[in-house]
Amino acid sequence: MQALLAALPLLATLGLMLGARWSAGRAAGAGLALGLGLALSVFRPEAASLPAWLGGLALEAGFQTATILWILWPALALFHHQSAAGSFLRLREAIGRLTPSPGLQGLLLAWFLSLFLEGAAGFGTPAAIVAPLLVALGLPPLQAVLMALVGHAAGVAFGALGTPLLAQQSVTGLPLQPLATHTALLNAGAAAVLMAALLRLARMPRTDVSPAGLATSVPALAALGALLAFLLPNLALAAWTGAELPTLGGALLGLGLMVLGLRAFAPHAGAAPRVAAAVLARAFAPYLLLVALVLATRFLPGLAGALAAAEWQWRLDGGFGGRVNPLLHPGSLLLLALLLGCRVQGRPLTSLAPAFRASALRLLPAALALLAMLALSRLMLHAGMVDALQAATVRAVGSAWPMAAPALGALGSFVTGSATASNLLFASLQLETARELGLPASLVLAAQGVGAAVGNLVCPHNLVAAGAAVGLAGREGELLRRTLPACLAVLLATGVLVAVAIAWTRHAG
């Protein structure tokens, strides 16, 4: 009975979003109110003072929300600033000069540009930018949207400078490095499945494409090359740097590797003039500076140590607390990269004002939703509701949890429209379940993160936004039918990989 009562806030939140079509913030607010009532009447957390306990909850949720928004605000401002400067159009032109094959051009844009935008900004920007570019290339709108959605999903686990993973780590308190490494390894399997789906989309029958003849076959070898070009730096960056750079750096380095490969093995395809490389580097100077800043602050011993000393930490009775390093925080590095990049590009600093304003307006509803989700997550944890849910989950699912963990992450994204929100909702439950079953916690949470990432393929919020970007409003059902098989295939592959990894770990131990 207690487990059912503990599940009610989550069920209410999910039900209101699916059935009543409430926004994530409004539904989470209702779930929070229900959870608060249950916590005070049924679970009755031990606290010396109820006002102090409620204050600790509010402070912890607000603090964690602020640390996440400090990443998203400058990340989106950087995206808006670069978009206004035409940087992404220049990238499309450079890819067009690299190969005459429309099919290969489409695959490169749908894969590398979608991954790059996901790593740099997230928040639905890949489909909004890449799908129209693919349509301009000549692809029909339906194919363009599907390719952009499938391409970006391989980078969501480390999207927006690792925001979903950083949010997960802030909720669970687990060490970040093993969590990042396990997530990247599982995500490699997901990326392989997604690339197979993207290759299939790029080779759609002529009846599904425009009469312009854009059904040019994309060789499987080129798709394999693009997959490996992203995955190799992605895995290395996850193991070396942590959460911030695997998607962003993997996309940048991967595109560079792909360019070298095409020039070496298909020189007849054409190559961008030398001047284009300099123009492109200038156009993407803020992102290149961001990569350099992240690497410098992580691996220059003197600098890293000095910046790490500026840590802010607080603790309250009742187990409430928070910690952040303002000088090493991804949001601070994003802001510095934006300011320096603006000067490198020769643009006035006043050009940043519209970008910051657009970013703030776009984040306002997301900020409320994040706060409500985090408050609900922290309430359930501190009230003992997660413990009750975890015990029931272990009894119901037991040893099959490795297969269920990714699906739970995908469900969270399907409902909330955000991998970050899914991780905030379910990370604590995943952690307690892993501990009860004796499973590697970081591996189970990595399954949660990968499942949450691929859930973006089917979440209604993304489908509506992506369809609207190319005039497909009202055809979200068709988009869902076409993205669902890839989503299910990734969830199955991830569950199998987790189960195999756990079995191998136990055998080796």
C-alpha positions in Angstrom: 0.0 0.0 0.0 2.8 2.4 0.9 4.5 1.8 -2.5 1.2 2.6 -4.3 0.9 5.8 -2.3 4.5 6.7 -3.0 3.9 6.2 -6.7 0.9 8.5 -6.8 2.8 11.8 -7.4 4.6 10.3 -10.3 1.5 8.7 -11.7 -0.4 11.9 -11.3 2.3 13.9 -13.1 2.5 11.4 -16.0 -1.2 11.0 -16.2 -1.9 14.8 -16.4 0.7 15.2 -19.1 -0.5 12.3 -21.2 -4.3 12.4 -20.5 -5.0 16.0 -19.8 -2.2 17.3 -22.0 -0.9 19.6 -19.2 2.5 21.2 -19.5 5.4 19.6 -17.7 5.6 22.4 -15.2 1.9 22.4 -14.4 1.7 18.7 -14.1 4.8 18.5 -11.9 3.4 21.2 -9.7 0.2 19.2 -9.2 2.3 16.1 -8.5 4.4 18.1 -6.1 1.2 19.3 -4.2 0.0 15.7 -4.0 3.4 14.4 -2.9 3.6 17.1 -0.2 0.2 16.0 1.2 1.2 12.4 1.2 4.6 13.2 2.8 3.0 15.0 5.7 0.1 12.7 6.2 1.5 9.2 5.4 5.3 9.2 5.3 5.9 11.8 8.0 9.6 12.5 7.5 11.6 12.9 10.6 12.5 16.5 11.1 13.0 18.8 14.1 11.0 21.5 12.5 8.5 21.2 9.6 9.2 24.8 8.3 12.9 24.0 8.3 12.3 20.7 6.4 10.2 22.5 3.8 12.7 25.3 3.6 15.5 22.8 3.0 13.5 21.1 0.2 12.8 24.5 -1.5 16.4 25.6 -1.2 17.9 22.4 -2.5 15.5 22.3 -5.5 16.1 26.0 -6.2 19.8 25.6 -6.0 20.0 22.7 -8.4 17.6 24.4 -10.8 19.8 27.4 -10.9 23.0 25.3 -11.6 21.2 23.7 -14.6 19.8 27.0 -15.9 23.2 28.5 -15.7 24.3 26.0 -18.4 21.2 26.3 -20.6 20.9 30.2 -20.7 24.4 30.9 -22.1 24.2 27.8 -24.3 21.0 28.9 -26.0 22.3 32.5 -26.2 25.4 31.2 -28.0 23.1 29.3 -30.4 20.9 32.3 -31.1 24.0 34.5 -31.6 25.6 32.1 -34.1 22.4 31.4 -35.9 21.9 35.2 -36.5 25.4 35.4 -37.9 24.6 32.6 -40.4 27.2 30.2 -39.1 25.1 27.1 -39.7 24.4 28.1 -43.3 28.1 28.4 -43.9 28.6 24.9 -42.5 26.0 23.6 -44.9 27.7 25.3 -47.8 31.0 23.8 -46.8 29.5 20.3 -46.7 27.9 21.0 -50.1 31.4 21.7 -51.6 32.8 18.6 -49.9 30.7 16.1 -51.8 28.3 16.4 -54.7 26.1 13.5 -53.5 22.8 14.9 -52.0 22.4 11.7 -50.0 25.8 12.0 -48.4 25.3 15.7 -47.8 22.0 15.0 -46.1 23.6 12.3 -43.9 26.5 14.5 -42.9 24.1 17.3 -41.9 21.6 15.1 -40.1 24.4 13.4 -38.2 27.2 15.8 -37.4 25.3 19.1 -37.4 22.5 17.6 -35.4 25.0 16.1 -32.9 26.9 19.4 -32.7 23.8 21.4 -32.0 22.7 18.9 -29.4 26.0 19.0 -27.7 26.2 22.8 -27.7 22.6 23.8 -26.9 20.2 20.9 -26.8 16.7 22.0 -26.0 15.2 21.1 -29.4 17.6 23.2 -31.5 18.8 20.3 -33.8 15.5 19.6 -35.5 14.6 23.3 -35.6 17.8 24.1 -37.5 18.8 20.9 -39.4 15.4 19.9 -40.7 14.9 23.2 -42.6 18.5 23.0 -44.0 17.8 19.5 -45.3 14.6 20.7 -46.9 16.6 23.5 -48.5 18.9 20.8 -49.8 15.9 19.3 -51.6 14.7 16.6 -49.3 11.0 16.4 -48.6 9.9 17.7 -45.2 9.0 14.3 -43.7 12.3 12.8 -44.6 14.2 15.9 -43.3 12.5 15.9 -39.9 13.0 12.2 -39.4 16.7 12.4 -40.3 17.2 15.3 -37.9 15.4 13.6 -35.1 17.2 10.3 -35.5 20.6 12.0 -35.9 20.4 14.1 -32.8 19.3 11.3 -30.5 22.8 9.8 -30.4 24.1 12.9 -28.6 21.3 13.7 -26.1 22.9 11.7 -23.2 25.7 14.4 -23.2 23.6 17.2 -24.7 23.9 20.9 -23.8 27.4 20.4 -22.4 26.4 17.3 -20.5 23.3 18.8 -18.7 21.3 15.5 -18.5 24.3 13.7 -17.0 25.2 16.5 -14.7 21.6 16.7 -13.4 21.7 12.9 -12.8 24.9 13.2 -10.9 23.6 16.1 -8.8 20.6 14.0 -7.7 22.5 10.8 -6.9 25.9 12.1 -5.8 27.7 9.4 -7.7 31.2 10.1 -9.0 30.9 11.7 -12.4 33.7 10.0 -14.3 32.5 6.3 -14.1 29.0 7.5 -14.8 30.2 9.3 -18.0 32.3 6.4 -19.2 29.5 3.8 -18.7 27.0 6.2 -20.4 29.3 6.7 -23.4 29.8 2.9 -23.8 26.1 2.2 -23.7 25.4 5.1 -26.0 27.8 3.7 -28.5 25.4 0.8 -29.0 22.5 3.2 -29.3 24.4 5.3 -31.8 25.0 2.2 -34.0 21.3 1.4 -34.1 20.4 5.1 -34.8 23.0 5.3 -37.7 21.4 2.2 -39.2 18.0 3.9 -39.0 19.5 7.1 -40.5 21.1 5.2 -43.4 17.7 3.7 -44.1 16.1 7.1 -44.1 18.7 8.5 -46.4 18.0 5.8 -48.9 14.2 6.1 -48.9 12.5 4.8 -52.0 12.0 7.3 -54.8 8.2 7.4 -54.1 9.0 8.9 -50.8 11.2 11.7 -52.0 10.9 14.7 -54.3 11.0 14.3 -58.1 14.4 16.0 -58.0 16.0 12.6 -57.7 17.4 13.0 -54.2 17.2 9.2 -53.5 20.9 9.0 -54.2 22.2 6.0 -52.3 24.4 6.7 -49.3 26.9 3.8 -49.2 26.9 1.9 -46.0 30.7 2.4 -45.8 30.2 6.2 -45.6 27.6 5.7 -42.8 30.0 3.4 -40.9 32.8 6.0 -41.3 30.5 8.7 -40.0 29.5 6.5 -37.0 33.1 5.7 -36.1 34.3 9.3 -36.7 31.9 10.4 -34.0 32.2 7.5 -31.6 36.0 7.4 -31.3 36.4 10.9 -30.0 33.1 10.7 -28.1 34.3 7.7 -26.1 37.7 9.2 -25.6 36.3 12.5 -24.4 33.9 10.8 -22.0 36.7 8.7 -20.5 39.1 11.7 -20.4 37.1 14.8 -19.7 33.8 13.7 -18.2 30.3 15.0 -19.1 30.7 18.3 -21.0 32.5 17.5 -24.3 31.6 14.0 -25.5 28.8 15.1 -27.9 30.0 18.6 -28.8 33.7 17.6 -29.2 32.8 14.3 -30.8 30.8 16.0 -33.4 33.5 18.6 -34.2 36.3 16.1 -34.3 34.2 13.5 -36.0 33.3 15.9 -38.8 37.0 16.8 -39.2 37.9 13.1 -39.5 35.1 12.6 -42.0 36.4 15.5 -44.1 39.9 14.0 -44.1 38.4 10.6 -45.0 36.4 11.9 -47.9 39.4 13.9 -49.3 41.6 10.8 -49.0 39.2 8.2 -50.5 36.9 10.2 -52.7 39.0 13.1 -54.0 36.8 13.3 -57.1 33.9 14.3 -54.9 35.3 17.8 -54.6 36.7 19.7 -51.7 36.0 23.0 -50.1 38.5 25.7 -51.0 41.2 26.4 -48.4 39.6 29.7 -47.6 36.4 27.9 -46.5 38.3 26.3 -43.6 39.3 29.7 -42.2 35.9 31.1 -42.7 34.3 28.2 -41.0 36.8 28.3 -38.1 35.9 32.0 -37.6 32.2 31.3 -37.8 32.4 28.7 -35.1 35.1 30.4 -33.0 33.0 30.5 -29.8 32.5 26.8 -29.9 36.2 26.1 -30.6 37.1 28.4 -27.7 34.6 26.5 -25.5 36.4 23.2 -26.2 39.7 24.8 -25.5 38.5 26.3 -22.2 37.0 23.0 -21.0 40.3 21.2 -21.8 42.4 23.9 -20.2 40.3 24.0 -17.0 40.4 20.3 -16.7 44.0 19.4 -17.5 46.3 22.4 -16.9 47.4 21.5 -13.3 48.0 25.0 -12.0 44.9 26.5 -13.5 42.7 23.6 -12.7 43.8 23.6 -9.1 43.4 27.4 -8.6 39.9 27.4 -10.1 38.8 24.3 -8.1 39.5 26.2 -4.9 36.6 28.6 -5.5 33.9 26.0 -4.5 30.6 27.0 -3.0 29.1 24.5 -0.7 26.2 24.5 1.9 24.6 22.1 4.3 21.5 22.1 6.4 20.2 19.7 9.0 18.0 17.0 7.5 20.5 16.0 4.8 19.9 19.0 2.6 22.8 20.6 0.7 24.4 21.6 -2.5 27.8 22.3 -4.1 29.0 24.1 -7.2 32.3 25.5 -8.5 31.4 28.8 -10.3 34.7 29.1 -12.1 34.6 25.5 -13.5 30.9 25.4 -14.1 30.0 24.7 -17.8 27.8 27.8 -17.8 30.6 30.1 -16.8 32.8 28.6 -19.5 30.0 29.0 -22.1 29.6 32.7 -21.2 33.4 33.3 -21.4 33.5 31.5 -24.8 30.6 33.6 -26.1 32.3 36.9 -25.0 35.7 35.9 -26.4 34.2 34.5 -29.6 32.3 37.6 -30.2 35.5 39.6 -30.1 37.3 37.1 -32.4 34.5 37.4 -34.9 34.7 41.2 -34.8 31.1 41.6 -33.7 30.2 44.2 -31.1 29.2 43.0 -27.7 25.9 44.8 -28.1 25.0 42.0 -30.6 24.7 39.7 -27.6 21.7 41.4 -26.1 19.1 40.0 -28.5 20.6 36.5 -28.0 20.5 36.7 -24.3 16.9 38.0 -24.4 15.7 35.3 -26.8 17.4 32.7 -24.6 15.8 34.0 -21.4 12.3 34.1 -23.0 12.7 30.5 -24.3 13.9 29.3 -20.9 11.2 30.8 -18.7 8.7 28.0 -19.0 11.5 25.4 -18.9 12.7 27.0 -15.6 9.4 26.5 -14.0 9.2 22.9 -15.2 12.7 22.2 -14.0 12.0 23.7 -10.6 8.8 21.6 -10.2 10.5 18.4 -11.4 13.4 18.9 -9.0 11.2 19.8 -6.1 9.2 16.6 -6.7 12.3 14.5 -7.0 13.9 15.9 -3.8 10.6 15.7 -1.9 10.2 12.0 -2.8 13.8 11.3 -1.8 13.8 13.1 1.6 10.3 11.9 2.5 11.3 8.2 2.0 8.9 7.7 -0.9 11.7 6.6 -3.2 12.7 3.9 -0.7 9.1 2.6 -0.7 9.0 2.6 -4.5 12.3 0.9 -4.8 11.3 -1.9 -2.5 8.2 -2.6 -4.5 10.1 -2.3 -7.8 12.7 -4.9 -6.7 9.9 -7.3 -5.7 8.0 -6.8 -9.0 10.9 -6.7 -11.5 13.8 -8.3 -9.7 16.6 -9.6 -11.9 14.9 -8.2 -15.1 15.7 -4.6 -14.1 18.6 -4.2 -16.5 16.1 -4.5 -19.3 13.6 -2.2 -17.6 16.0 0.6 -16.7 16.4 2.1 -20.2 12.6 1.9 -20.8 11.9 3.9 -17.6 14.3 6.6 -18.8 12.5 6.7 -22.2 9.1 6.9 -20.5 10.3 9.9 -18.5 11.4 11.7 -21.7 8.3 10.7 -23.6 6.2 12.4 -20.9 8.3 15.4 -19.9 9.9 16.1 -23.3 13.4 16.3 -21.7 16.1 13.8 -20.9 17.2 16.1 -18.1 13.8 16.0 -16.5 13.6 12.2 -16.9 16.9 11.8 -15.1 15.8 14.2 -12.4 12.6 12.2 -11.9 14.0 8.7 -11.9 17.7 8.8 -11.0 17.1 8.3 -7.3 14.8 5.3 -8.0 17.3 3.8 -10.4 20.1 4.2 -7.8 18.2 2.6 -4.9 17.0 -0.3 -7.1 20.5 -0.9 -8.3 21.8 -1.0 -4.7 19.1 -3.3 -3.5 19.7 -5.8 -6.4 23.4 -5.6 -6.1 23.9 -4.1 -9.6 26.6 -1.6 -10.6 25.0 1.7 -9.9 26.7 3.7 -12.5 25.8 1.1 -15.2 22.1 1.2 -14.3 22.1 5.0 -14.2 23.9 5.0 -17.6 21.0 2.8 -18.9 18.6 5.4 -17.5 20.5 8.2 -19.3 20.6 6.4 -22.7 17.0 5.5 -22.4 16.1 9.1 -21.6 18.1 10.2 -24.6 16.4 8.0 -27.1 13.0 8.9 -25.6 13.4 12.2 -27.3 12.7 10.4 -30.6 9.1 9.8 -29.6 8.2 12.5 -27.1 5.2 14.6 -28.4 6.9 17.9 -27.6 9.8 17.2 -29.9 7.6 15.9 -32.7 5.4 18.9 -32.6 8.3 21.4 -32.6 10.2 19.5 -35.3 7.1 19.2 -37.5 6.2 22.8 -37.1 9.7 23.8 -38.3 9.1 22.5 -41.8 5.3 22.9 -42.1 4.3 19.4 -40.9 1.9 20.5 -38.1 -0.8 18.0 -37.6 1.3 15.0 -38.8 2.9 14.2 -35.5 1.2 10.8 -35.5 2.9 9.8 -38.7 6.3 11.0 -37.3 5.7 8.9 -34.1 5.0 5.8 -36.2 8.2 6.3 -38.1 10.5 7.0 -35.1 9.0 4.5 -32.7 10.7 1.4 -34.3 14.2 3.0 -33.9 13.4 4.0 -30.3 12.3 0.4 -29.4 15.3 -1.1 -31.1 17.7 1.2 -29.1 15.9 0.3 -25.8 16.2 -3.4 -26.6 19.8 -3.2 -27.6 20.7 -1.1 -24.5 18.9 -3.5 -22.2 20.8 -6.4 -23.7 24.1 -4.6 -23.4 23.4 -3.8 -19.7 22.5 -7.4 -18.9 25.6 -8.7 -20.7 27.9 -6.1 -19.0 26.5 -7.1 -15.6 26.9 -10.8 -16.3 30.5 -10.2 -17.5 31.3 -8.1 -14.4 30.0 -10.8 -12.1 31.8 -13.5 -14.0 35.1 -11.6 -14.0 34.7 -10.8 -10.3 
